């Protein structure tokens, strides 16, 4: 009986060409906004720049950094049971 095949990178994100799925989101968003405004080339360039910036920031920080940063800055809805991200002092 042959042993089952276990994926090598179980927790890695799906990839499209060279980019992971979250990187590709910035590129597609830039392209979509460029098509809406009639400036496809500018949208592609803006999306590529955003993708590159995000990929570099992702390499510098730990996984989940963007989620934590967005929560801290108020960009994500608060999680039930947790204090708001802007609260710095607490009283009992």
C-alpha positions as CSV (number, residue, x, y, z in Angstrom):
1,X,0.0,0.0,0.0
2,X,1.3,3.4,-1.0
3,X,1.5,6.2,1.6
4,X,-0.8,9.2,0.9
5,X,0.8,12.3,-0.7
6,X,1.1,15.2,1.7
7,X,1.4,18.7,0.2
8,X,4.7,20.3,0.7
9,X,3.5,23.8,1.5
10,X,0.2,23.2,3.3
11,X,-0.2,26.8,4.6
12,X,1.0,28.7,1.5
13,X,-1.4,30.9,-0.4
14,X,-2.5,29.9,-4.0
15,X,-0.3,31.5,-6.7
16,X,-1.1,33.0,-10.0
17,X,2.0,33.2,-12.2
18,X,4.6,34.8,-9.9
19,X,2.3,36.4,-7.4
20,X,0.4,35.0,-4.4
21,X,-3.4,35.6,-4.4
22,X,-3.2,38.6,-2.0
23,X,-0.5,40.3,-4.2
24,X,-2.6,39.7,-7.3
25,X,-5.5,41.5,-5.7
26,X,-3.7,44.9,-5.9
27,X,-2.8,44.3,-9.6
28,X,-6.4,43.4,-10.6
29,X,-7.8,46.3,-8.6
30,X,-5.5,48.7,-10.4
31,X,-6.4,47.2,-13.8
32,X,-10.2,47.4,-13.0
33,X,-10.0,51.0,-11.8
34,X,-8.0,51.9,-14.9
35,X,-10.7,50.3,-17.1
36,X,-13.4,52.2,-15.3
37,X,-11.6,55.6,-15.8
38,X,-10.4,54.9,-19.3
39,X,-6.8,54.9,-18.3
40,X,-5.9,51.2,-18.5
41,X,-2.1,51.7,-18.8
42,X,-2.1,54.1,-15.8
43,X,-4.2,51.6,-13.8
44,X,-1.9,48.7,-14.6
45,X,1.1,50.7,-13.6
46,X,-0.5,51.8,-10.4
47,X,-1.6,48.2,-9.7
48,X,1.9,47.0,-10.4
49,X,3.4,49.6,-8.1
50,X,0.9,48.8,-5.3
51,X,1.7,45.0,-5.8
52,X,5.4,45.6,-5.5
53,X,5.1,47.8,-2.4
54,X,2.8,45.3,-0.7
55,X,5.1,42.4,-1.5
56,X,8.1,44.3,-0.1
57,X,6.2,45.2,3.1
58,X,5.0,41.6,3.4
59,X,8.6,40.4,3.3
60,X,9.7,42.8,6.1
61,X,7.0,41.9,8.6
62,X,5.5,38.9,10.2
63,X,2.4,37.2,8.7
64,X,-0.8,39.0,9.7
65,X,0.9,42.3,10.0
66,X,-1.4,44.0,7.5
67,X,-4.5,42.8,9.3
68,X,-3.2,44.0,12.6
69,X,-2.2,47.4,11.1
70,X,-5.6,47.9,9.5
71,X,-7.4,47.0,12.8
72,X,-5.1,49.4,14.7
73,X,-5.8,52.2,12.2
74,X,-9.6,51.6,12.2
75,X,-9.7,50.1,8.7
76,X,-11.3,46.9,9.8
77,X,-14.5,46.4,11.7
78,X,-14.0,45.7,15.4
79,X,-14.0,42.1,16.5
80,X,-16.7,41.3,19.1
81,X,-15.1,41.0,22.6
82,X,-12.0,43.0,21.7
83,X,-11.6,46.7,22.6
84,X,-11.4,49.2,19.7
85,X,-8.0,49.6,18.1
86,X,-7.7,53.2,19.0
87,X,-8.2,52.6,22.8
88,X,-4.9,53.0,24.7
89,X,-6.0,53.2,28.3
90,X,-8.5,51.0,30.1
91,X,-10.3,51.3,33.4
92,X,-11.8,48.5,35.4
